[in-house]
Amino acid sequence: MQAFAGVLNRYLIVLGCCAMLLARAGPAYAQAALNLSSPAFTPGGAIPKQYSCEGEDYSPALTWTDVPQSAKTLALIVDDPDAPRGTFVHWVVYNLPASVRHLDENVAKEPTIAGGGNQGRNGFRRFGYGGPCPPPGPTHHYHFRLYALDSSLNMGPGATAAQVQAAIQGHVLATAELVGIYKR
């Protein structure tokens, strides 16, 4: 029993030291929270038809606040984890200047975004936004994830979500998520 108490004491000391080091490291090692919203739908609310394949297939307007001052660029990935064959990617944006605080409705489906930034290829194998288009059945959840990064990504237009997710590892300063739902 004494041996166990000794090991436990050493463990608690190491744990306390780690906590002190993290506290001293400050925000550089802790992810801050961004705030992401859309005038098109409320968090957890239904995405209107005009932003789907049943409507105009426009990208919804998005706005965000609380970007860390040290951020260099932003990345956005929109996906549907409820898709029948696994997560389906609807939009990939990266190298968006950190000074940008919104994306207008109906961003052009081009390799680059006016004002800066690249668009990747979505699950439809096209540039830009491809709206909700689930098969008839249960409700699907669409995750809009925004990342504030400490660097730009060394990749031109056309990257996949997987490539962007791999490239941002170790560079994320803050994240935000907005979820909308859609059902046909």
mmCIF file of the C-alpha atoms, coordinates in Angstrom:
data_MODEL
# 
_entry.id   MODEL 
# 
loop_
_atom_site.group_PDB 
_atom_site.id 
_atom_site.type_symbol 
_atom_site.label_atom_id 
_atom_site.label_alt_id 
_atom_site.label_comp_id 
_atom_site.label_asym_id 
_atom_site.label_entity_id 
_atom_site.label_seq_id 
_atom_site.pdbx_PDB_ins_code 
_atom_site.Cartn_x 
_atom_site.Cartn_y 
_atom_site.Cartn_z 
_atom_site.occupancy 
_atom_site.B_iso_or_equiv 
_atom_site.pdbx_formal_charge 
_atom_site.auth_seq_id 
_atom_site.auth_comp_id 
_atom_site.auth_asym_id 
_atom_site.auth_atom_id 
_atom_site.pdbx_PDB_model_num 
ATOM 1   C CA . MET A 1 1   ? 0.000   0.000  0.000   1.00 0.00 ? 1   MET A CA 1 
ATOM 2   C CA . GLN A 1 2   ? 2.901   2.370  0.783   1.00 0.00 ? 2   GLN A CA 1 
ATOM 3   C CA . ALA A 1 3   ? 4.380   1.692  -2.665  1.00 0.00 ? 3   ALA A CA 1 
ATOM 4   C CA . PHE A 1 4   ? 1.061   2.647  -4.279  1.00 0.00 ? 4   PHE A CA 1 
ATOM 5   C CA . ALA A 1 5   ? 0.868   5.844  -2.204  1.00 0.00 ? 5   ALA A CA 1 
ATOM 6   C CA . GLY A 1 6   ? 4.406   6.753  -3.312  1.00 0.00 ? 6   GLY A CA 1 
ATOM 7   C CA . VAL A 1 7   ? 3.576   6.226  -6.983  1.00 0.00 ? 7   VAL A CA 1 
ATOM 8   C CA . LEU A 1 8   ? 0.362   8.211  -6.602  1.00 0.00 ? 8   LEU A CA 1 
ATOM 9   C CA . ASN A 1 9   ? 2.249   11.089 -4.937  1.00 0.00 ? 9   ASN A CA 1 
ATOM 10  C CA . ARG A 1 10  ? 4.797   11.199 -7.779  1.00 0.00 ? 10  ARG A CA 1 
ATOM 11  C CA . TYR A 1 11  ? 2.000   11.110 -10.331 1.00 0.00 ? 11  TYR A CA 1 
ATOM 12  C CA . LEU A 1 12  ? 0.202   14.025 -8.651  1.00 0.00 ? 12  LEU A CA 1 
ATOM 13  C CA . ILE A 1 13  ? 3.436   16.040 -8.536  1.00 0.00 ? 13  ILE A CA 1 
ATOM 14  C CA . VAL A 1 14  ? 4.052   15.458 -12.261 1.00 0.00 ? 14  VAL A CA 1 
ATOM 15  C CA . LEU A 1 15  ? 0.435   16.339 -13.032 1.00 0.00 ? 15  LEU A CA 1 
ATOM 16  C CA . GLY A 1 16  ? 0.730   19.553 -11.017 1.00 0.00 ? 16  GLY A CA 1 
ATOM 17  C CA . CYS A 1 17  ? 3.939   20.504 -12.843 1.00 0.00 ? 17  CYS A CA 1 
ATOM 18  C CA . CYS A 1 18  ? 2.269   19.916 -16.207 1.00 0.00 ? 18  CYS A CA 1 
ATOM 19  C CA . ALA A 1 19  ? -0.660  22.109 -15.189 1.00 0.00 ? 19  ALA A CA 1 
ATOM 20  C CA . MET A 1 20  ? 1.725   24.893 -14.136 1.00 0.00 ? 20  MET A CA 1 
ATOM 21  C CA . LEU A 1 21  ? 3.626   24.697 -17.424 1.00 0.00 ? 21  LEU A CA 1 
ATOM 22  C CA . LEU A 1 22  ? 0.414   24.860 -19.449 1.00 0.00 ? 22  LEU A CA 1 
ATOM 23  C CA . ALA A 1 23  ? -0.807  27.819 -17.403 1.00 0.00 ? 23  ALA A CA 1 
ATOM 24  C CA . ARG A 1 24  ? 2.477   29.653 -18.078 1.00 0.00 ? 24  ARG A CA 1 
ATOM 25  C CA . ALA A 1 25  ? 2.372   28.766 -21.779 1.00 0.00 ? 25  ALA A CA 1 
ATOM 26  C CA . GLY A 1 26  ? -0.746  30.856 -22.123 1.00 0.00 ? 26  GLY A CA 1 
ATOM 27  C CA . PRO A 1 27  ? -3.016  31.093 -25.153 1.00 0.00 ? 27  PRO A CA 1 
ATOM 28  C CA . ALA A 1 28  ? -0.381  29.994 -27.666 1.00 0.00 ? 28  ALA A CA 1 
ATOM 29  C CA . TYR A 1 29  ? -1.090  26.392 -26.659 1.00 0.00 ? 29  TYR A CA 1 
ATOM 30  C CA . ALA A 1 30  ? -4.769  26.694 -25.887 1.00 0.00 ? 30  ALA A CA 1 
ATOM 31  C CA . GLN A 1 31  ? -7.268  27.011 -28.713 1.00 0.00 ? 31  GLN A CA 1 
ATOM 32  C CA . ALA A 1 32  ? -9.390  30.116 -28.505 1.00 0.00 ? 32  ALA A CA 1 
ATOM 33  C CA . ALA A 1 33  ? -13.006 30.117 -29.599 1.00 0.00 ? 33  ALA A CA 1 
ATOM 34  C CA . LEU A 1 34  ? -14.192 31.825 -32.751 1.00 0.00 ? 34  LEU A CA 1 
ATOM 35  C CA . ASN A 1 35  ? -17.849 32.681 -33.204 1.00 0.00 ? 35  ASN A CA 1 
ATOM 36  C CA . LEU A 1 36  ? -19.415 31.598 -36.505 1.00 0.00 ? 36  LEU A CA 1 
ATOM 37  C CA . SER A 1 37  ? -22.953 32.429 -37.598 1.00 0.00 ? 37  SER A CA 1 
ATOM 38  C CA . SER A 1 38  ? -25.166 32.798 -40.639 1.00 0.00 ? 38  SER A CA 1 
ATOM 39  C CA . PRO A 1 39  ? -28.104 35.106 -41.295 1.00 0.00 ? 39  PRO A CA 1 
ATOM 40  C CA . ALA A 1 40  ? -29.588 32.230 -43.339 1.00 0.00 ? 40  ALA A CA 1 
ATOM 41  C CA . PHE A 1 41  ? -30.187 29.795 -40.470 1.00 0.00 ? 41  PHE A CA 1 
ATOM 42  C CA . THR A 1 42  ? -29.856 29.517 -36.699 1.00 0.00 ? 42  THR A CA 1 
ATOM 43  C CA . PRO A 1 43  ? -27.492 27.051 -35.002 1.00 0.00 ? 43  PRO A CA 1 
ATOM 44  C CA . GLY A 1 44  ? -29.133 23.637 -35.243 1.00 0.00 ? 44  GLY A CA 1 
ATOM 45  C CA . GLY A 1 45  ? -31.829 25.088 -37.493 1.00 0.00 ? 45  GLY A CA 1 
ATOM 46  C CA . ALA A 1 46  ? -32.981 24.140 -40.960 1.00 0.00 ? 46  ALA A CA 1 
ATOM 47  C CA . ILE A 1 47  ? -30.911 25.300 -43.919 1.00 0.00 ? 47  ILE A CA 1 
ATOM 48  C CA . PRO A 1 48  ? -33.306 27.008 -46.362 1.00 0.00 ? 48  PRO A CA 1 
ATOM 49  C CA . LYS A 1 49  ? -34.006 25.286 -49.682 1.00 0.00 ? 49  LYS A CA 1 
ATOM 50  C CA . GLN A 1 50  ? -32.262 27.997 -51.746 1.00 0.00 ? 50  GLN A CA 1 
ATOM 51  C CA . TYR A 1 51  ? -28.920 26.796 -50.292 1.00 0.00 ? 51  TYR A CA 1 
ATOM 52  C CA . SER A 1 52  ? -29.547 23.204 -51.439 1.00 0.00 ? 52  SER A CA 1 
ATOM 53  C CA . CYS A 1 53  ? -29.584 21.242 -54.694 1.00 0.00 ? 53  CYS A CA 1 
ATOM 54  C CA . GLU A 1 54  ? -33.377 21.612 -54.645 1.00 0.00 ? 54  GLU A CA 1 
ATOM 55  C CA . GLY A 1 55  ? -33.020 25.391 -54.841 1.00 0.00 ? 55  GLY A CA 1 
ATOM 56  C CA . GLU A 1 56  ? -30.432 27.760 -56.284 1.00 0.00 ? 56  GLU A CA 1 
ATOM 57  C CA . ASP A 1 57  ? -27.523 25.911 -54.590 1.00 0.00 ? 57  ASP A CA 1 
ATOM 58  C CA . TYR A 1 58  ? -26.160 29.221 -53.284 1.00 0.00 ? 58  TYR A CA 1 
ATOM 59  C CA . SER A 1 59  ? -23.658 29.222 -50.464 1.00 0.00 ? 59  SER A CA 1 
ATOM 60  C CA . PRO A 1 60  ? -25.183 30.857 -47.374 1.00 0.00 ? 60  PRO A CA 1 
ATOM 61  C CA . ALA A 1 61  ? -23.661 34.071 -46.068 1.00 0.00 ? 61  ALA A CA 1 
ATOM 62  C CA . LEU A 1 62  ? -21.371 33.460 -43.100 1.00 0.00 ? 62  LEU A CA 1 
ATOM 63  C CA . THR A 1 63  ? -19.927 35.855 -40.523 1.00 0.00 ? 63  THR A CA 1 
ATOM 64  C CA . TRP A 1 64  ? -17.429 35.357 -37.718 1.00 0.00 ? 64  TRP A CA 1 
ATOM 65  C CA . THR A 1 65  ? -15.865 37.228 -34.839 1.00 0.00 ? 65  THR A CA 1 
ATOM 66  C CA . ASP A 1 66  ? -13.047 36.772 -32.312 1.00 0.00 ? 66  ASP A CA 1 
ATOM 67  C CA . VAL A 1 67  ? -10.297 35.836 -34.784 1.00 0.00 ? 67  VAL A CA 1 
ATOM 68  C CA . PRO A 1 68  ? -7.008  35.718 -32.835 1.00 0.00 ? 68  PRO A CA 1 
ATOM 69  C CA . GLN A 1 69  ? -4.707  38.645 -33.639 1.00 0.00 ? 69  GLN A CA 1 
ATOM 70  C CA . SER A 1 70  ? -1.892  36.240 -34.479 1.00 0.00 ? 70  SER A CA 1 
ATOM 71  C CA . ALA A 1 71  ? -3.949  34.436 -37.143 1.00 0.00 ? 71  ALA A CA 1 
ATOM 72  C CA . LYS A 1 72  ? -2.609  34.645 -40.697 1.00 0.00 ? 72  LYS A CA 1 
ATOM 73  C CA . THR A 1 73  ? -5.318  32.792 -42.614 1.00 0.00 ? 73  THR A CA 1 
ATOM 74  C CA . LEU A 1 74  ? -8.664  31.039 -42.206 1.00 0.00 ? 74  LEU A CA 1 
ATOM 75  C CA . ALA A 1 75  ? -9.960  27.722 -43.517 1.00 0.00 ? 75  ALA A CA 1 
ATOM 76  C CA . LEU A 1 76  ? -13.550 26.514 -43.788 1.00 0.00 ? 76  LEU A CA 1 
ATOM 77  C CA . ILE A 1 77  ? -14.759 22.959 -44.299 1.00 0.00 ? 77  ILE A CA 1 
ATOM 78  C CA . VAL A 1 78  ? -18.434 22.063 -44.625 1.00 0.00 ? 78  VAL A CA 1 
ATOM 79  C CA . ASP A 1 79  ? -19.426 18.422 -44.476 1.00 0.00 ? 79  ASP A CA 1 
ATOM 80  C CA . ASP A 1 80  ? -22.288 16.017 -43.844 1.00 0.00 ? 80  ASP A CA 1 
ATOM 81  C CA . PRO A 1 81  ? -21.333 13.097 -41.577 1.00 0.00 ? 81  PRO A CA 1 
ATOM 82  C CA . ASP A 1 82  ? -24.798 11.562 -42.067 1.00 0.00 ? 82  ASP A CA 1 
ATOM 83  C CA . ALA A 1 83  ? -24.251 10.759 -45.767 1.00 0.00 ? 83  ALA A CA 1 
ATOM 84  C CA . PRO A 1 84  ? -24.992 7.118  -46.640 1.00 0.00 ? 84  PRO A CA 1 
ATOM 85  C CA . ARG A 1 85  ? -21.409 6.347  -47.781 1.00 0.00 ? 85  ARG A CA 1 
ATOM 86  C CA . GLY A 1 86  ? -19.655 8.267  -45.010 1.00 0.00 ? 86  GLY A CA 1 
ATOM 87  C CA . THR A 1 87  ? -18.852 11.935 -44.509 1.00 0.00 ? 87  THR A CA 1 
ATOM 88  C CA . PHE A 1 88  ? -19.561 13.976 -47.639 1.00 0.00 ? 88  PHE A CA 1 
ATOM 89  C CA . VAL A 1 89  ? -17.717 17.263 -48.191 1.00 0.00 ? 89  VAL A CA 1 
ATOM 90  C CA . HIS A 1 90  ? -19.772 20.231 -49.418 1.00 0.00 ? 90  HIS A CA 1 
ATOM 91  C CA . TRP A 1 91  ? -17.250 23.088 -49.333 1.00 0.00 ? 91  TRP A CA 1 
ATOM 92  C CA . VAL A 1 92  ? -13.525 23.619 -48.841 1.00 0.00 ? 92  VAL A CA 1 
ATOM 93  C CA . VAL A 1 93  ? -12.038 27.118 -48.444 1.00 0.00 ? 93  VAL A CA 1 
ATOM 94  C CA . TYR A 1 94  ? -8.473  27.920 -47.327 1.00 0.00 ? 94  TYR A CA 1 
ATOM 95  C CA . ASN A 1 95  ? -5.872  30.680 -47.334 1.00 0.00 ? 95  ASN A CA 1 
ATOM 96  C CA . LEU A 1 96  ? -8.642  33.180 -46.696 1.00 0.00 ? 96  LEU A CA 1 
ATOM 97  C CA . PRO A 1 97  ? -6.967  36.293 -45.214 1.00 0.00 ? 97  PRO A CA 1 
ATOM 98  C CA . ALA A 1 98  ? -7.438  36.485 -41.447 1.00 0.00 ? 98  ALA A CA 1 
ATOM 99  C CA . SER A 1 99  ? -8.685  40.070 -41.827 1.00 0.00 ? 99  SER A CA 1 
ATOM 100 C CA . VAL A 1 100 ? -11.821 38.793 -43.610 1.00 0.00 ? 100 VAL A CA 1 
ATOM 101 C CA . ARG A 1 101 ? -14.847 38.607 -41.297 1.00 0.00 ? 101 ARG A CA 1 
ATOM 102 C CA . HIS A 1 102 ? -17.519 37.234 -43.629 1.00 0.00 ? 102 HIS A CA 1 
ATOM 103 C CA . LEU A 1 103 ? -18.338 35.415 -46.825 1.00 0.00 ? 103 LEU A CA 1 
ATOM 104 C CA . ASP A 1 104 ? -21.228 36.793 -48.833 1.00 0.00 ? 104 ASP A CA 1 
ATOM 105 C CA . GLU A 1 105 ? -24.091 34.650 -50.040 1.00 0.00 ? 105 GLU A CA 1 
ATOM 106 C CA . ASN A 1 106 ? -23.474 32.850 -53.340 1.00 0.00 ? 106 ASN A CA 1 
ATOM 107 C CA . VAL A 1 107 ? -19.673 32.822 -53.413 1.00 0.00 ? 107 VAL A CA 1 
ATOM 108 C CA . ALA A 1 108 ? -18.612 32.186 -57.027 1.00 0.00 ? 108 ALA A CA 1 
ATOM 109 C CA . LYS A 1 109 ? -17.800 28.532 -57.724 1.00 0.00 ? 109 LYS A CA 1 
ATOM 110 C CA . GLU A 1 110 ? -14.303 29.379 -58.936 1.00 0.00 ? 110 GLU A CA 1 
ATOM 111 C CA . PRO A 1 111 ? -10.843 28.193 -57.839 1.00 0.00 ? 111 PRO A CA 1 
ATOM 112 C CA . THR A 1 112 ? -10.155 31.491 -56.042 1.00 0.00 ? 112 THR A CA 1 
ATOM 113 C CA . ILE A 1 113 ? -12.305 33.825 -53.971 1.00 0.00 ? 113 ILE A CA 1 
ATOM 114 C CA . ALA A 1 114 ? -12.446 37.542 -54.762 1.00 0.00 ? 114 ALA A CA 1 
ATOM 115 C CA . GLY A 1 115 ? -10.480 39.314 -52.042 1.00 0.00 ? 115 GLY A CA 1 
ATOM 116 C CA . GLY A 1 116 ? -8.234  36.307 -51.408 1.00 0.00 ? 116 GLY A CA 1 
ATOM 117 C CA . GLY A 1 117 ? -8.474  32.638 -50.625 1.00 0.00 ? 117 GLY A CA 1 
ATOM 118 C CA . ASN A 1 118 ? -8.658  29.349 -52.480 1.00 0.00 ? 118 ASN A CA 1 
ATOM 119 C CA . GLN A 1 119 ? -11.474 26.903 -52.907 1.00 0.00 ? 119 GLN A CA 1 
ATOM 120 C CA . GLY A 1 120 ? -10.944 23.190 -52.926 1.00 0.00 ? 120 GLY A CA 1 
ATOM 121 C CA . ARG A 1 121 ? -12.924 20.472 -54.600 1.00 0.00 ? 121 ARG A CA 1 
ATOM 122 C CA . ASN A 1 122 ? -16.040 19.289 -52.835 1.00 0.00 ? 122 ASN A CA 1 
ATOM 123 C CA . GLY A 1 123 ? -17.553 15.804 -52.845 1.00 0.00 ? 123 GLY A CA 1 
ATOM 124 C CA . PHE A 1 124 ? -19.258 16.621 -56.155 1.00 0.00 ? 124 PHE A CA 1 
ATOM 125 C CA . ARG A 1 125 ? -15.711 17.099 -57.555 1.00 0.00 ? 125 ARG A CA 1 
ATOM 126 C CA . ARG A 1 126 ? -16.383 20.767 -58.249 1.00 0.00 ? 126 ARG A CA 1 
ATOM 127 C CA . PHE A 1 127 ? -14.905 23.990 -56.937 1.00 0.00 ? 127 PHE A CA 1 
ATOM 128 C CA . GLY A 1 128 ? -16.850 25.931 -54.345 1.00 0.00 ? 128 GLY A CA 1 
ATOM 129 C CA . TYR A 1 129 ? -20.015 25.210 -52.435 1.00 0.00 ? 129 TYR A CA 1 
ATOM 130 C CA . GLY A 1 130 ? -22.306 22.303 -53.213 1.00 0.00 ? 130 GLY A CA 1 
ATOM 131 C CA . GLY A 1 131 ? -25.406 22.498 -51.071 1.00 0.00 ? 131 GLY A CA 1 
ATOM 132 C CA . PRO A 1 132 ? -27.291 19.838 -49.148 1.00 0.00 ? 132 PRO A CA 1 
ATOM 133 C CA . CYS A 1 133 ? -28.605 17.125 -51.448 1.00 0.00 ? 133 CYS A CA 1 
ATOM 134 C CA . PRO A 1 134 ? -29.319 14.104 -49.236 1.00 0.00 ? 134 PRO A CA 1 
ATOM 135 C CA . PRO A 1 135 ? -31.391 11.168 -50.385 1.00 0.00 ? 135 PRO A CA 1 
ATOM 136 C CA . PRO A 1 136 ? -34.979 11.177 -49.126 1.00 0.00 ? 136 PRO A CA 1 
ATOM 137 C CA . GLY A 1 137 ? -35.119 9.978  -45.548 1.00 0.00 ? 137 GLY A CA 1 
ATOM 138 C CA . PRO A 1 138 ? -33.777 11.118 -42.201 1.00 0.00 ? 138 PRO A CA 1 
ATOM 139 C CA . THR A 1 139 ? -32.488 14.581 -41.425 1.00 0.00 ? 139 THR A CA 1 
ATOM 140 C CA . HIS A 1 140 ? -28.826 15.275 -42.198 1.00 0.00 ? 140 HIS A CA 1 
ATOM 141 C CA . HIS A 1 141 ? -26.520 17.569 -40.205 1.00 0.00 ? 141 HIS A CA 1 
ATOM 142 C CA . TYR A 1 142 ? -24.227 19.976 -42.051 1.00 0.00 ? 142 TYR A CA 1 
ATOM 143 C CA . HIS A 1 143 ? -21.147 21.047 -40.099 1.00 0.00 ? 143 HIS A CA 1 
ATOM 144 C CA . PHE A 1 144 ? -19.590 24.402 -41.031 1.00 0.00 ? 144 PHE A CA 1 
ATOM 145 C CA . ARG A 1 145 ? -16.142 24.419 -39.357 1.00 0.00 ? 145 ARG A CA 1 
ATOM 146 C CA . LEU A 1 146 ? -13.968 27.522 -39.397 1.00 0.00 ? 146 LEU A CA 1 
ATOM 147 C CA . TYR A 1 147 ? -10.284 27.377 -38.444 1.00 0.00 ? 147 TYR A CA 1 
ATOM 148 C CA . ALA A 1 148 ? -7.995  30.323 -37.633 1.00 0.00 ? 148 ALA A CA 1 
ATOM 149 C CA . LEU A 1 149 ? -4.441  29.375 -38.608 1.00 0.00 ? 149 LEU A CA 1 
ATOM 150 C CA . ASP A 1 150 ? -1.006  30.700 -37.732 1.00 0.00 ? 150 ASP A CA 1 
ATOM 151 C CA . SER A 1 151 ? 0.204   30.355 -41.343 1.00 0.00 ? 151 SER A CA 1 
ATOM 152 C CA . SER A 1 152 ? -0.983  30.059 -44.907 1.00 0.00 ? 152 SER A CA 1 
ATOM 153 C CA . LEU A 1 153 ? -1.207  26.640 -46.530 1.00 0.00 ? 153 LEU A CA 1 
ATOM 154 C CA . ASN A 1 154 ? 1.313   25.856 -49.234 1.00 0.00 ? 154 ASN A CA 1 
ATOM 155 C CA . MET A 1 155 ? -1.244  24.565 -51.742 1.00 0.00 ? 155 MET A CA 1 
ATOM 156 C CA . GLY A 1 156 ? -3.038  26.034 -54.712 1.00 0.00 ? 156 GLY A CA 1 
ATOM 157 C CA . PRO A 1 157 ? -6.748  25.788 -55.499 1.00 0.00 ? 157 PRO A CA 1 
ATOM 158 C CA . GLY A 1 158 ? -8.365  22.379 -55.731 1.00 0.00 ? 158 GLY A CA 1 
ATOM 159 C CA . ALA A 1 159 ? -7.227  20.713 -52.499 1.00 0.00 ? 159 ALA A CA 1 
ATOM 160 C CA . THR A 1 160 ? -9.513  18.196 -50.867 1.00 0.00 ? 160 THR A CA 1 
ATOM 161 C CA . ALA A 1 161 ? -10.842 18.492 -47.331 1.00 0.00 ? 161 ALA A CA 1 
ATOM 162 C CA . ALA A 1 162 ? -8.503  15.664 -46.274 1.00 0.00 ? 162 ALA A CA 1 
ATOM 163 C CA . GLN A 1 163 ? -5.485  17.516 -47.684 1.00 0.00 ? 163 GLN A CA 1 
ATOM 164 C CA . VAL A 1 164 ? -6.483  20.734 -45.909 1.00 0.00 ? 164 VAL A CA 1 
ATOM 165 C CA . GLN A 1 165 ? -7.139  18.905 -42.636 1.00 0.00 ? 165 GLN A CA 1 
ATOM 166 C CA . ALA A 1 166 ? -3.698  17.304 -42.824 1.00 0.00 ? 166 ALA A CA 1 
ATOM 167 C CA . ALA A 1 167 ? -2.029  20.634 -43.651 1.00 0.00 ? 167 ALA A CA 1 
ATOM 168 C CA . ILE A 1 168 ? -3.616  22.538 -40.754 1.00 0.00 ? 168 ILE A CA 1 
ATOM 169 C CA . GLN A 1 169 ? -2.382  20.090 -38.108 1.00 0.00 ? 169 GLN A CA 1 
ATOM 170 C CA . GLY A 1 170 ? -0.286  22.044 -35.598 1.00 0.00 ? 170 GLY A CA 1 
ATOM 171 C CA . HIS A 1 171 ? -1.390  25.410 -37.032 1.00 0.00 ? 171 HIS A CA 1 
ATOM 172 C CA . VAL A 1 172 ? -4.898  25.848 -35.564 1.00 0.00 ? 172 VAL A CA 1 
ATOM 173 C CA . LEU A 1 173 ? -5.219  28.819 -33.212 1.00 0.00 ? 173 LEU A CA 1 
ATOM 174 C CA . ALA A 1 174 ? -9.014  28.779 -32.867 1.00 0.00 ? 174 ALA A CA 1 
ATOM 175 C CA . THR A 1 175 ? -12.045 26.959 -34.208 1.00 0.00 ? 175 THR A CA 1 
ATOM 176 C CA . ALA A 1 176 ? -15.771 27.530 -34.584 1.00 0.00 ? 176 ALA A CA 1 
ATOM 177 C CA . GLU A 1 177 ? -18.585 25.283 -35.689 1.00 0.00 ? 177 GLU A CA 1 
ATOM 178 C CA . LEU A 1 178 ? -22.082 26.002 -36.948 1.00 0.00 ? 178 LEU A CA 1 
ATOM 179 C CA . VAL A 1 179 ? -24.449 23.114 -37.637 1.00 0.00 ? 179 VAL A CA 1 
ATOM 180 C CA . GLY A 1 180 ? -27.512 23.308 -39.862 1.00 0.00 ? 180 GLY A CA 1 
ATOM 181 C CA . ILE A 1 181 ? -29.942 20.546 -40.800 1.00 0.00 ? 181 ILE A CA 1 
ATOM 182 C CA . TYR A 1 182 ? -31.641 19.556 -44.034 1.00 0.00 ? 182 TYR A CA 1 
ATOM 183 C CA . LYS A 1 183 ? -34.080 16.834 -45.044 1.00 0.00 ? 183 LYS A CA 1 
ATOM 184 C CA . ARG A 1 184 ? -35.685 15.849 -48.351 1.00 0.00 ? 184 ARG A CA 1 
# 
